[in-house]
Amino acid sequence: MNREATIYDIAERLNISAATVSRGLKDHPAINKETKKRIAAVAHELGYRSNKFASNLRGQRTHTIGVIVPRLNSLFMSSVLAGIETVVNESGFNILISQSLEQQAKEKSNAITHFNNRVDGLITSLSYETEDFSHFDSFIQKKIPLVFFDRVPDTINATKIVLDNLKAGYEATKHLIGQGCRDIVHITGNLKRNVYRDRLQGYRNALEENGIPFAEHRCISNDLSEQAMADCIHNRIFNVSQLPDALFIANDSSAAFAISILKEQGYRIPQEIAIVGFNNDLISKVTEPAITTVNYPGYQMGQHAARLILNDISGQNDANVSSTVILNPELIIRKSSLKQS
């Protein structure tokens, strides 16, 4: 009673060949409409389910794209995944999503799982911790396409898609300088990752261009968690002889948390301390004041990543050959940084 129905069961019931059933279920034009209707009716009656796994193995494809992200709990990552899913679904593929939780060991485990599940390609944004990229070697050896987005490795020959973070860091810092700020603290993430390293370089370029010396103690690197931000504000910002006149912070949630702490201590934003965040997350629009930020086009980045990997899978591009797509940033100016009207 619990045995799975097969095309042979349908064929026996209708007294036709299994090949005819198979073609009918696939809507083959050689099978007439009446026969297709009878096949569909019996398939429904018997609870028949097509064995896509076996079919995929025969075709050497699973029509599945693996995706590894650092965390799922951000608007940016949700937007990227929505962009990926839209494109791959239109092409008849599915996505298998996992998160590294910012841990190298977890990212490695995820990569092995995707490999063993025979994904046709893998899209990845690296964790904070990742320094060893050997867990991608099996994909490279098997010529399984790899696409990295946002946080990308420098040493792997693969397709990469990134925001121009150097330009974004430069524009954000230049804006603060244009508002009269001279003592700008940059609070950023792990500088092993390209996104934070490039934003720092943009920050430094803007300072240098405007004759402002770069000070090591004015660049603070942490994991951008609430606890890290609280420690940073209380122990690094407040415990100095002179407060900075601006903070350029590497994401909007951290910027919003900084604003709440500063306002609790009686500081006026932006009159005393201007704030610029990053990502254009929803929280940047609902804080008081609303946060000046850099728009991170996650949906478009996801669409680009999906199209690139599908092209690699279809052979339109050479898989595992290094190429980089760079998206242009957009500074969105709101009240948190407007010292001057």
C-alpha positions as CSV (number, residue, x, y, z in Angstrom):
1,M,0.0,0.0,0.0
2,N,2.9,2.4,0.7
3,R,4.9,1.5,-2.4
4,E,5.6,4.5,-4.7
5,A,3.6,4.3,-7.9
6,T,5.6,4.1,-11.1
7,I,5.1,4.7,-14.8
8,Y,4.7,1.0,-15.2
9,D,1.7,1.0,-12.8
10,I,0.1,3.7,-14.9
11,A,0.9,1.8,-18.1
12,E,-0.6,-1.4,-16.8
13,R,-3.8,0.4,-15.7
14,L,-4.2,2.0,-19.2
15,N,-2.8,-0.9,-21.2
16,I,-0.3,1.2,-23.0
17,S,3.5,1.2,-23.0
18,A,5.6,2.8,-20.2
19,A,7.3,4.9,-22.9
20,T,4.0,6.4,-23.9
21,V,3.3,7.2,-20.2
22,S,6.7,8.8,-19.9
23,R,6.2,11.0,-23.0
24,G,2.6,11.9,-21.9
25,L,3.8,13.0,-18.5
26,K,6.3,15.2,-20.2
27,D,3.6,16.7,-22.5
28,H,5.4,15.3,-25.6
29,P,3.7,16.5,-28.8
30,A,3.7,13.0,-30.2
31,I,1.1,11.9,-27.6
32,N,-2.5,13.0,-28.3
33,K,-4.4,15.2,-25.8
34,E,-6.9,12.5,-24.8
35,T,-4.2,10.0,-23.9
36,K,-2.4,12.7,-22.0
37,K,-5.6,13.4,-20.0
38,R,-6.1,9.7,-19.2
39,I,-2.4,9.4,-18.1
40,A,-2.7,12.5,-15.9
41,A,-5.9,11.2,-14.3
42,V,-4.5,7.8,-13.4
43,A,-1.2,9.4,-12.2
44,H,-3.2,11.6,-9.9
45,E,-5.3,8.6,-8.7
46,L,-2.3,6.5,-7.9
47,G,-0.4,9.4,-6.3
48,Y,2.4,9.1,-8.8
49,R,5.5,11.4,-8.2
50,S,8.2,11.9,-10.8
51,N,11.6,10.8,-9.6
52,K,13.5,14.0,-10.5
53,F,16.6,12.8,-8.5
54,A,17.0,9.8,-10.7
55,S,16.3,11.8,-13.8
56,N,18.9,14.5,-12.8
57,L,21.5,11.8,-12.2
58,R,21.0,10.4,-15.7
59,G,21.4,13.9,-17.1
60,Q,24.4,14.7,-14.9
61,R,22.5,17.7,-13.6
62,T,20.6,18.4,-10.4
63,H,19.3,21.8,-11.5
64,T,20.3,23.1,-8.1
65,I,22.4,26.1,-7.2
66,G,24.1,26.1,-3.8
67,V,24.2,29.4,-1.9
68,I,26.3,30.1,1.2
69,V,25.8,33.4,3.1
70,P,27.3,34.7,6.4
71,R,23.9,35.3,7.9
72,L,20.3,35.3,6.8
73,N,19.1,38.0,9.2
74,S,19.8,41.1,7.2
75,L,17.9,43.0,4.6
76,F,20.9,43.0,2.3
77,M,21.2,39.2,2.3
78,S,17.5,38.8,1.9
79,S,17.6,41.1,-1.1
80,V,20.5,39.2,-2.6
81,L,18.7,35.8,-2.2
82,A,15.5,37.2,-3.7
83,G,17.5,38.4,-6.7
84,I,19.2,35.0,-7.1
85,E,15.9,33.0,-6.7
86,T,14.1,35.1,-9.3
87,V,16.7,34.4,-12.0
88,V,17.4,30.8,-11.3
89,N,13.7,29.8,-11.0
90,E,13.0,31.4,-14.4
91,S,15.7,29.1,-15.8
92,G,14.2,25.9,-14.1
93,F,16.8,25.8,-11.3
94,N,16.3,25.7,-7.5
95,I,18.5,27.1,-4.8
96,L,19.9,25.4,-1.7
97,I,20.7,28.0,1.0
98,S,23.0,27.7,4.0
99,Q,24.6,30.2,6.4
100,S,28.1,30.1,7.8
101,L,27.2,32.2,10.9
102,E,30.5,34.0,10.3
103,Q,32.5,30.9,11.1
104,Q,35.1,29.3,8.8
105,A,34.4,25.8,10.1
106,K,30.7,26.2,9.4
107,E,31.4,27.6,5.9
108,K,33.6,24.6,5.2
109,S,30.9,22.1,6.4
110,N,28.3,23.9,4.2
111,A,30.6,23.7,1.1
112,I,31.1,19.9,1.7
113,T,27.3,19.5,2.0
114,H,26.6,21.4,-1.2
115,F,29.3,19.4,-3.0
116,N,27.9,16.1,-1.8
117,N,24.4,17.2,-2.9
118,R,25.8,17.6,-6.4
119,V,24.9,21.2,-6.9
120,D,25.5,22.5,-10.4
121,G,27.2,25.6,-9.1
122,L,27.9,27.5,-5.9
123,I,27.4,31.1,-5.0
124,T,29.2,32.3,-1.8
125,S,29.8,35.3,0.4
126,L,32.7,34.6,2.8
127,S,32.4,34.6,6.5
128,Y,34.4,37.0,8.8
129,E,36.7,34.2,9.8
130,T,37.6,32.5,6.5
131,E,41.3,32.5,5.7
132,D,41.7,29.0,4.3
133,F,39.8,28.5,1.0
134,S,40.7,24.8,0.5
135,H,37.0,23.8,0.9
136,F,36.4,25.2,-2.6
137,D,39.2,23.1,-4.2
138,S,36.9,20.1,-4.9
139,F,34.6,22.5,-6.9
140,I,37.5,23.8,-8.9
141,Q,38.9,20.3,-9.6
142,K,35.4,19.1,-10.8
143,K,35.0,22.3,-12.8
144,I,31.8,23.2,-10.9
145,P,31.2,26.9,-11.4
146,L,31.9,29.2,-8.4
147,V,30.6,32.8,-8.1
148,F,31.6,34.9,-5.1
149,F,29.7,38.1,-4.2
150,D,30.2,41.0,-1.7
151,R,32.9,39.3,0.4
152,V,35.2,37.7,-2.1
153,P,38.6,35.9,-2.0
154,D,41.7,37.4,-3.6
155,T,43.4,34.2,-4.4
156,I,40.7,32.1,-6.2
157,N,40.2,32.2,-10.0
158,A,36.4,32.6,-10.1
159,T,33.7,35.0,-11.1
160,K,33.2,37.8,-8.5
161,I,30.6,40.5,-8.1
162,V,31.3,43.4,-5.7
163,L,30.3,46.9,-4.9
164,D,32.9,49.6,-5.5
165,N,33.6,49.8,-1.8
166,L,36.6,52.0,-2.2
167,K,34.5,54.6,-4.0
168,A,31.7,54.2,-1.4
169,G,34.1,54.8,1.5
170,Y,35.6,57.8,-0.3
171,E,32.2,59.4,-1.0
172,A,30.9,58.8,2.5
173,T,34.0,60.4,4.1
174,K,34.1,63.2,1.5
175,H,30.5,64.1,2.4
176,L,31.3,64.3,6.1
177,I,34.3,66.5,5.4
178,G,32.0,68.7,3.3
179,Q,29.8,69.1,6.3
180,G,32.8,70.6,8.2
181,C,33.9,67.4,10.0
182,R,37.6,67.0,10.6
183,D,37.8,64.3,13.3
184,I,36.0,61.3,11.7
185,V,36.1,57.9,13.3
186,H,35.7,54.9,11.0
187,I,34.1,51.9,12.7
188,T,34.4,48.8,10.5
189,G,34.4,45.0,10.3
190,N,37.1,42.5,9.9
191,L,39.8,44.0,7.7
192,K,40.6,40.6,6.2
193,R,37.5,41.0,4.1
194,N,37.7,43.0,0.9
195,V,34.5,45.0,1.6
196,Y,35.9,46.5,4.9
197,R,39.4,46.8,3.6
198,D,38.3,48.8,0.6
199,R,36.0,51.1,2.5
200,L,38.9,51.9,4.8
201,Q,41.1,52.8,1.9
202,G,38.4,55.0,0.5
203,Y,38.1,56.7,3.9
204,R,41.9,57.2,4.0
205,N,41.9,58.6,0.4
206,A,39.3,61.2,1.2
207,L,41.2,62.3,4.4
208,E,44.5,62.6,2.5
209,E,42.9,64.5,-0.4
210,N,41.6,67.1,2.1
211,G,44.8,67.4,4.1
212,I,43.5,65.5,7.2
213,P,46.1,63.1,8.7
214,F,45.1,59.5,9.1
215,A,45.2,58.3,12.8
216,E,45.3,54.6,13.5
217,H,43.3,55.0,16.7
218,R,40.5,56.6,14.7
219,C,39.9,53.3,12.8
220,I,38.1,50.8,15.0
221,S,37.6,47.2,13.8
222,N,35.2,44.8,15.5
223,D,32.5,42.3,14.6
224,L,29.8,45.1,14.4
225,S,27.5,43.3,17.0
226,E,25.5,45.2,19.5
227,Q,27.9,44.3,22.3
228,A,30.9,45.3,20.2
229,M,29.3,48.6,19.3
230,A,28.4,49.3,23.0
231,D,32.0,48.6,24.0
232,C,33.3,50.7,21.2
233,I,31.2,53.8,22.0
234,H,31.7,53.6,25.8
235,N,35.3,52.6,25.9
236,R,36.8,54.0,22.7
237,I,34.6,57.1,21.8
238,F,33.7,58.5,25.2
239,N,37.1,57.8,26.9
240,V,39.0,60.4,24.9
241,S,39.9,64.0,25.7
242,Q,38.0,65.2,22.6
243,L,34.9,63.5,21.1
244,P,35.0,63.0,17.3
245,D,32.7,65.2,15.2
246,A,31.6,62.3,13.0
247,L,31.3,58.5,12.8
248,F,31.4,56.6,9.5
249,I,30.1,53.1,10.5
250,A,30.2,50.0,8.3
251,N,26.5,49.1,8.5
252,D,23.2,50.7,9.3
253,S,22.2,48.6,12.2
254,S,25.4,49.5,14.0
255,A,24.9,53.1,13.1
256,A,21.4,53.0,14.5
257,F,22.7,51.5,17.7
258,A,25.4,54.1,18.0
259,I,22.8,56.9,17.6
260,S,20.7,55.4,20.4
261,I,23.6,55.3,22.8
262,L,24.8,58.8,21.9
263,K,21.3,60.2,22.4
264,E,20.9,58.5,25.7
265,Q,24.1,60.3,26.8
266,G,22.6,63.7,25.7
267,Y,24.5,64.2,22.4
268,R,22.7,65.8,19.5
269,I,22.9,64.1,16.1
270,P,24.2,65.6,13.8
271,Q,24.9,68.9,15.5
272,E,27.6,67.4,17.8
273,I,28.3,64.1,16.1
274,A,27.4,63.4,12.5
275,I,26.7,59.7,11.5
276,V,27.0,57.9,8.2
277,G,26.0,54.2,7.9
278,F,26.1,51.6,5.1
279,N,23.7,49.3,3.2
280,N,20.5,51.4,3.1
281,D,18.7,48.9,5.3
282,L,15.1,49.7,6.5
283,I,16.3,50.8,9.9
284,S,18.2,53.7,8.3
285,K,14.9,55.3,7.3
286,V,13.1,54.9,10.6
287,T,15.7,56.2,13.1
288,E,15.5,59.7,14.4
289,P,17.3,61.3,12.7
290,A,17.2,59.1,9.6
291,I,20.7,57.8,8.7
292,T,22.8,58.9,5.8
293,T,23.9,55.7,4.1
294,V,25.3,54.0,1.0
295,N,22.8,52.1,-1.0
296,Y,23.9,48.5,-1.5
297,P,21.9,47.1,-4.4
298,G,21.4,43.6,-3.0
299,Y,18.6,42.5,-5.4
300,Q,20.6,43.5,-8.5
301,M,23.8,41.8,-7.1
302,G,21.8,38.6,-6.6
303,Q,20.5,38.8,-10.1
304,H,23.9,39.4,-11.5
305,A,25.4,36.5,-9.5
306,A,22.6,34.1,-10.7
307,R,23.0,35.1,-14.4
308,L,26.8,34.7,-14.2
309,I,26.6,31.2,-12.7
310,L,24.0,30.0,-15.1
311,N,26.2,31.2,-17.9
312,D,29.1,29.3,-16.4
313,I,26.9,26.2,-16.1
314,S,25.7,26.4,-19.7
315,G,29.2,26.9,-20.9
316,Q,28.7,30.4,-22.2
317,N,31.5,31.5,-19.8
318,D,34.7,29.7,-18.8
319,A,34.1,28.4,-15.3
320,N,36.7,29.1,-12.7
321,V,38.4,31.9,-14.7
322,S,38.8,35.1,-12.7
323,S,36.6,38.0,-13.7
324,T,35.1,40.7,-11.5
325,V,31.8,42.7,-11.9
326,I,31.9,46.0,-10.0
327,L,28.6,47.7,-9.1
328,N,28.4,51.5,-8.5
329,P,27.5,52.8,-5.0
330,E,25.0,55.6,-4.3
331,L,25.3,57.9,-1.3
332,I,21.9,58.6,0.2
333,I,22.0,61.8,2.3
334,R,19.7,62.1,5.2
335,K,19.5,64.2,8.4
336,S,22.0,62.2,10.5
337,S,25.0,63.8,8.8
338,L,23.7,67.2,7.8
339,K,25.5,69.6,10.1
340,Q,25.0,72.3,7.5
341,S,21.7,72.8,5.8
